């Protein structure tokens, strides 16, 4: 199991696109299956192509614990086709979680 499978590494998942939603939903469902509590920080950001809906994924392990781990990484881009996705941050989270 991978947090972001290879099938997603060669597609653009810029903000506010169908691919972005597919990747976000995959990450959320994978983390939930591993018993992480998920929150979405949803907002609209200004981009060169107008306002775009975005969402940060915040994963917390055992939110009721007095000491807990909270993970987050930026996985999409601000709608620049040539701008790379932040797969490095997601890679590190994948290594921690899996």
N, C-alpha and C positions, 0 to 999 in steps of 0.2 A: 504494500500500500504506500502511496506517495501523497504528500499534501497537495502538490501540483503535478499531476501525471505528465509524462512526456507529450501526450497529445495536445496539451495546452501550451507547450513551450514554443511552438512555431506559428502561433496565431497572435494577432493583435487583440488585446483585451483592454483597449482604451476605455475610459470612463463613459458610462451611459450608453453602452452598446450591449447587444445580445450576448456576445462572447464574454464581456465583463460579468454579466449576471450569471452565466454558466460557471465561470471560474469561481466567483464568490460563493455561489450555492454549493459547489463541490467542496471548497475549503470548509465552509460552515458545517456541512453534513459530516465530513470526515472528522472534524474536531468534536462534534457532538457525539459521534459514535465512540469516541475515545474518552467520553465523560467530561468534556470541557464545557463550561458555561459560556455562551456566546452572547455578546452585545454588538449591535451595529450602530455605529456613529454615522448617521446619514445626513448629508448636507448637499448644497448646490454651490459649485465653484465657477468662477469666471474662467473661461478658456478662450483661445483665439477663435473658436467656433461657436462662441456664445456660452450661456450657462449650461453646465452639465451636472447631472446627479451623480454623486459619489457616495461611497460608504466605506468606512474603516471597520475592520473586523477586530474585536477585542475579545480574546479568549482568556478565561480565568479558570484555574484548576481549584476546585473546592472553594467557592466564594464565601462560604460560612466559616472557614478556618481563620484563626487569628493571624497566621502567616500564610500567604498564598503567592502563587506564581501568576503573573499576568503577562500575556504575550500579544504583540501587535506588530504588523509590518505593512508597509505600503506596497500593494501588489499591482495597482493599475497606474496608468499614466494620464496626463492631462490632455489627452487627445492629440498627441503629436505622433503621427504614424512612424516616424524614424526614431522616436524616443524609446529607449529600452525599458521594459517592465522591470520592476525591482524584484527580480527573482532571487537575488542574494539574500535579502531579508527573509523571504519565504523559505529559502533553503535552510537558513539557520533555525527557523522555527520548526521546520520539518525534522531536522536532526535532533532537536530537543524533545519534540512530542513523540516521534516514532522511535 
